Amino acid sequence: MKKITAIFLLFISVTFLSCSESTVTPKLHGNVAGVVLVDGSGDPVSNALISTKPPTSSIVTDNQGRFTIDGVPVGNYQVTAQKSGYNKGTVNISVREDETTEALIFLTKP
């Protein structure tokens, strides 16, 4: 009888311990789309290096100075554009869930 009671208590203990619930919080994402222009003239800056802080990814602008970064975790970022022959340009943005945040960056000549 003691053996059956011990087995029963062991079974109940294992059952309760294995029923713990763990919650996984999904990561929320948005997108960043922008354009890099020369300050003053408004000409597009192609092949400018785009980076974010905190880091997400680094890409370069297309021939129209445009760029897109998809799947950026929700939060606040600094987006920086740089290209040889220009001073860096930086803007602050807030990425929101399932939205595309626009970033307009102007570069100046030294």
Steps between C-alpha positions, in 0.01 A plus 500: 500500500785741580650423160176586320466824700859597419446431128174698507669798669787485252252494211308800639824694560627438146162595357490835682861584424463428130191721468684827537403754235768690314398799297695602192467864409514550122746751365322785327638641176456790262687637199714801420490668160685814413694714263839671520531840331767766460415792729419809295461345154278206595693270267481130596812340647554153353715233664489669841554257788198482733536366854293507817576539867419267669623285213255322270664477160714704264393566144571748220266737322385441142546743206217720631652514850227271637534217749279254688572292810232237568435312824643756742408431865266762646687778680699822465794524261754736354530452125830622353597552137860545395688527173850608411506872417210583736448558871295230672130560543295352786129501588312356798200279429250284687409168338146384575342159459393417141571856381757650265689790654634763260854635534613806305875557530696795361875486440716811481832563328791562738 
